[in-house]
């Protein structure tokens, strides 16, 4: 048996912030809840990022719910990527039951059921605030990374952006970009104009770029590019002193990993460019929770992965914390994992040799402790229990502690369709971004220009027209991938993300 008095003294002193904090639960020792020891996290260190990991069914989602509730109480808004669709209940108060009453009795804390202010969001057409971005705002560098283009193709995209900027051709959505590529490839005037002023471009390279765009469109990117753009400042709302919990519902995103990576990197870039430097502030201004984080890293190219790692490092100075939710710590690259200050580890299951290796790897990253056999206990943590280690206000890792997590105060179930409709129907933010703005952009301008050229041309010979060979753009769009996408094209408009490192920008 461990020395309980020593345990209480040590843990109480290390989990005792002098400034503002949130409470996640109570310490545990020898399988019993130690109600004298609160497990608290200083608000000052929450922008140092974190990891919430554990096997399926161990309570990760409820931990995120508790975390978001505590942040809301502290006046800190959050953005939760809700991939499984089971987080929306935070908008309604919880209901007492025997299990919740028993858990709170062990913590000696009162259970106070309550709802929290919520905004629902979507990038794929579901009910809620529509998040969009323009191609121009992405900029050539970020767009090239998303399309996984090589150096030659990236240079072509940069030339095309420069051409559009010089010619006053706004690139709002992917239709605009494709129309420009068609114009400088298949139209004699456009081809000559580009070649004379910017140099000749390989037709094969343009075809490869078009195929990459079509592939991105097939993952649903048409609903993401357009106007009006989402202002990231709208993520910072408070109501009655509580931070708003913004829930981005992306239940179908697992089949669209490229779109998921696109959104996340664009969001990081937008926040980094738009938020002012906060320095070492007393608490974060926004916290992001990224569920199923492995979807970002598994599908990202090396270049894109490097960019994500860089943005995670830089965004901290903007007062923003990022929390990755996944099953095993190994889902997160080492260069990102090393930047995470708070680690909440639910149970891991050691059924296979690979599982056991992951368990050993996870335990190796924890501070050593005399109170637990971490390698054994991590496989036997109960539902709603987790190992926690954080950073104190001096940035020093806190002792590893088995934690009995408090239960959510809000509903631990989803909203009904009627409740979703009621919530979104009353939202001023939904109304603000609901209507697509379809201004004249490159697509309309070039289409009009080409039609006028045809109308003004005088026929020189009245003879049977010779059948023209299809242009490169037409060939690409008549391919199976192009035909599949063409049946679902829809113009939506938007403006959301600044291009990386100044390549593109928000027009006021």
N, C-alpha and C positions, 0 to 999 in steps of 0.2 A: 504493500500500500504506500502510495506517495504521501509525503508530508503535506497535509492540507493547509495548515497554517502558513507554511512557507510559500506554498502555491498561491494562496490568496494574497499574501503580502506582495509577492513578486509581480503577479499579473495585474493586481489593482494599481500598482505604481506605474506599470508600463502602458496600461490602457486607461490613462487618466489625462486627457488633453486639457490644457489650460484655456484654450479658445473654444470656438463652436465645434460641435461634433454631431454625428449621427450614431444611433445605437442599432446594432444588428442582432444582438442576443446576449446570452449569458454563457460563462465558461462552464466546461464540464471536466470532471476528474473521476477516474475509476467508474465511468458510466453514469455518474450522478450529476445533476445540475447544481452548480455552485452559484446560488442566486446573489451572493455578495459581490460577484465580479461581473461588471458590465463590460461587454466587448464593444468598444466605441471606436469610431474612425474620425480623426480630425478633418474638418472640412478643408483645412489648409492643404492637405496632401491628396485630396481626391482627384485633382488634375494630374496626378502622377500615374494615372491609368491603372488598369487592373485586369484580372482574369477570374472568371467564374466557370469552373469546370466540374465534371462529374458524369457518371454513367446515366443513361436514360432512366427516368423515374426516381431520381434521388432528390429532386426538389430545386433544381437550378432556376426554373421559371419563377417559382414562388420567392426565391431569394432575390431575383431581379425586381420582382414586384415590391418586396419589402424595401429594397434599396431605393427604388424610385419614389415610394411613399415617403421615406425618411428625408430624401432630398427635397421633395415638394413641401414638407413641413418646414424645412429650412429656407424656403423661398428660392430653391434652385430648380430651374426647368430641366427636363431631360428629353431625349429622343430615343425611342425604343424600336428597333427593327423586329417586328413580330412575325417571324416566318411561319410558326406553327399555328398562328391565329388564336392563341389562348390567353392573350394579355389584356384584352379590351375591358374585362370586368373591373379594372381599377377605376372606371368611371362611376361605379355603383358601390354602395356600402356593403360590407360583408354581413354575414348572418351568424349569430352565435350557434354553436353546436357543442356536443360533449367533447370532441377532440380538441377544438380550439380552447374551450374553457380549461381543459386539463393542461394544455401546453402553457397557457398564461398563468395558471396556478403555480406551476413549477418555477416560472420566472419571477413570480410575485409582482408582476406588472399588470395594470388594468387593461382589459380589452375594450377598445373604443371603436366600434364599427363606423366607418365613414367613407364617403366618395371623394375622389380627387379630380381636379380640373383636367380635362382631356381634350386633345384635338386628334382626330383621325386623319391620316394622310395616305396617299397612294401614288405610285409611279406606273401603275398598270391598269387604270380605268375603274378601280373599285371606288366605293363611296368615300368621300373625304377630300381634303385639300389636294389638288393636283400639283405635283412637283414636276417642273419642266426646266429645260436648259436650251440655249441656242447654240448652234454649231460655232458661231463666231466667238461666243464667250468661252467655249471649251478651248479654243486656240489650236493651232496645228500640232503642237507638241503633245498635249494631252490626248487629242483625238487620234494621233498616230499610235500612241501607246495602247489605247483602247482597241484600235483596229489591228494591233500587232503587226504594224508595217515595218519593213526593213529600212535601212538608212536612205537608200535611193528613193523609196516610196515616200518616206517622211519628208525628204527635200521637195518632192513634187507637191505634197500637200501644202508645204510652206509657200511655194510659188503660187499655188492656186489661191491661198488666202490673201497673199499680197496682190494678186491680180484683181480679186474681188474688192479689196480695200481701195485700190487705185481707181477702179471703174464704178465704185458706188453700188456694188451688188451685195446687199445684206444676205448673209448665210444664217437663216433662222432654223431651218430643219434639214433633214437629210435629203428631201426632195430638191432643195436649193443646191446642195453640194453635188448631187447627181446631175442636175441640169447644167451646172457649170462645166462639169467634166464632159458631158455630152457636147456642149457648145464648143469647147476648145479641141475636141477630138473629131467630131463629124461635121461641123460647120466650117466652111472654107474661110469665112471672115474671122471667126473666133480662133481658128487654128493659126491663121496668119498673124493675127494680133498678138497671140501668146508667144509665138515663135520669134517674131520680130523684136519684141520688147523684153522677153524673159528667157528666151532660149527654147530649143526644141525639147519635147518630152516624149519618151518612149510610149508608144501605143500599148505595148504589152504591160508596162507598169501601170498605166491608167486602168487597164482591164482588171489587173489584180486588185487595185484599190476599190474599184466598183464591186467586185465580188466580195471583198471584206465588208463593204457597207451593206450589201444585201444580206450577208450572214448576220450582221448586227441587227438589221431590221427584223429578221425572222425571230429574234429573241424578244421582240416587242419594243424596240428602241424608238419607234415612231411616236409612241405616246409620251416619250420623255423629252424629245427635242421640240422646241417651239416657244411660243409666247402666250401669256405673260409669265415672267420668271418669278420664281419664289425667292423672297427676300429672307436670308437666313436670320435677320434680326427678329423675324416673326417666330423664331424658335425660343425666344427669350421672354415670353409672356408670363405674367403672374396674375393671379386672381385671388382677391381677399388674402393677400400675403403668401399664398401657396404658389409654388412653381408649377407651371403647366406641364403635364406629361404628354408629349407628342408621340403618337403611336403610328409608325409607318407599317401598314399591313402589306406584306410581300409574300403571301402564302404560296404563290406559284413561282417564286423566284428560283427555286432549286433546279428547275429545268432551264433556267436562263442565267447561268453563272457570269457570262460576259456583261450582261446588263447590270447585274448585282455589283460587279467590280467597277463598272462605269459609274454607277450612282455613288458608291462609297468614296472613290477617289475624287470625284467631282465635288462631293460634299466637303471632304477634307480641304480641298483647294479653295472652295468658296469661303469657308470659315476662316481659313488662314489669311486669305487676302482681305476679307471684310472686317474681321474683328480687330480691335486695337490691341496692342501689347498690354498685358496685365501685370507682368512681373510676378513677384512673390506675393500674391494677394491672399486675403484671409479665407476666401472660399471660391470655388469655381463659379463661372457664369452659366455653364452648360455641361451636361454629362451625356455621352452617347453610349448606348448599349447595343452591341452588334451580335445578334443571335446567329447560331450556326456559322461561326467565324471562319471555319475551314473552307467554306464556299468561296471566300475572297482569295485565300492563299493557294488553294489547290489549283484553281484555274488561271491564276495570274502568271504572265510571262516573267522572266527574270528582271527585265527592265521595269515592268509595272510593279512587281514586288518590291524592288528597290525604291521606287517612288513612294509606295505606301509606307515603307519603313521610315523614310525621310519625313513624311508628313506627320506620322505618329510622334516622331521626336520633336518636330517644330511646333505642333499645334498646342502643346502643353503651355507654352508661354502666352497663349491667347486666353487662358483661363478655361480651357476645355479638357475634360477627362474622357478617355475612351476605355470602355470595358468590353472585352471579348468573351463571349459565351460559347463554349464548345465542350466536347466530351472529355478529351484528354489534353493536357498541356502541350503535348507534342504536335497538336494540330496547328499551333502558332509557331512561326519561324523563330529561331534563337535570337536573331537581331531585334525582333519585336518583343519577345518574351522577357528579354533582359531589361526592357524599359518599363515593365509593369510593376508598380509598387505594391498594390493590394492583390493578394491571392486568396480566393475563396474556393476551397477544394472539397466538393462532395465526394461520396464514395466512388471508388474505382473497382471494377470486377476483374479478378485475375484468373480467367478461365483458360487462357492459352499462354504459350511462351511469350508471344508478342505483348499480351496484356501485362504479364509480370515484368517485362522489360520497361514498359511505360510506367508502371507503378514505381519501380526502382528509380527511374529518371525523375519522376515527380517528387519523390521523397528527398532525393539528393539536393533539390533546389530549396528545401525548407531549412530554417535555422535549426540547429540541434536542440534537443530538449531532453530533460531528465524525467519528464512526467508522462511521456507517451512512447510506446513502440510504434512509431508512425507507419512503418511498412506494413505491420499487421492491422493496425487500427483503421487505416485508410480503406481497407477492404470490408470493414465491419461497421462503418458509420451508418447510423439510422437515417431514415427520411427526415429531412429538415435539420440535419446535423452536418457540420462541415469543419474542416481545418481552416483556420484563418491566420494569416500573417500580413501585417500592414507596415506602413511607415509612420513613425511618430512625428511630432511637429519639428523635430530636428533632422528628419530624413533618415533616421536609424530604424532598421527593421525591428518590429516587435516580436516577442516570443511566439512560437507556434502554439495555438490553442484550439482544442476541440470546442466547438461552439454549438450551443442549443439555440437555433435561430428563432426569432419571434415570428409569429404568423402574420400575414397581411391583414390590414384593417379593412381593405376593400374586398369586393367579391372575388372569390377564387374560381371563377368560371367566366365564359365569354358573354358578351352582350347578344341579345336576340336581334334578328333583322329589324324588328320594329324599333328597338332601342338605338340601333345604329342609325336608322333613318331619322329618328327624333334628334339625336345628338348632332348629326351633320346638318340637319335642317335648321338648327338654331345657331350654327356657327357662322360668325362674321367672316372668319378666315376662309371657310369653304366658299362663301359667296364672293369673296375678293378674287379668288383664283379660278372660279368655276368656268367662266366663259373664255373660250379660245379666241385669241386675237390673231387674225389672219391678214396682216398687212402685205402690201406688195413687197416682195423680196426677190432674190435672184431668179427663182423659178418663174414667177409671173413676168418679170422684166425681160428675161431672155426669150421666153415663149412669145411675148408680144413683139420683140425685136425680130425674131425669126419669121413670124407670120407676116409682118410688114414687108420684110425683104422679099418674101414670096409674092405678095400682092403687087409690089412695085416692079417686079421683074417682067420685062416684055418678051414674049416668045419670039425667037428669031426664025424658027423653022416650024411649020405646021406639019409635023410628021408624027408617026407613031412613037410615043416615048419609049426610050430604052429602059428596061427594068434595072433599077439601081441595086448594087450589092448592099446588103445591110451594113450599117456602121457598127463600130465596135460597141458602142453603148447599147444599141438595139440587140446585138448578139448576146451580150451579157444578160440583158433583161428578158430575153427569150429562152434563156437556159432554164432548167427545172427549178433551180433556186430562185431565179428572178421571177418566174411565173407564179410560184407559190407565194412570194411576197406581194406581187402586184395585185393579187386578189384582195389583199387586206390593207392596202395603203389608205391612210386617212390623214388629212392635214390637221394637225393640232399645233397650237403655237405656244411659245414660252421663252423664259429668260431666267437662268438660275445660277450658272457657274462661271466664275472668272477663269480664263485660261491660266495654266500653270506659269509661274514666274513672269507674269505680265504679258503672256502671249494670248491676247484677247482680253476683253474687259467689259464691265457693265456700263452701258450708256445711260446716263441720267437724262 
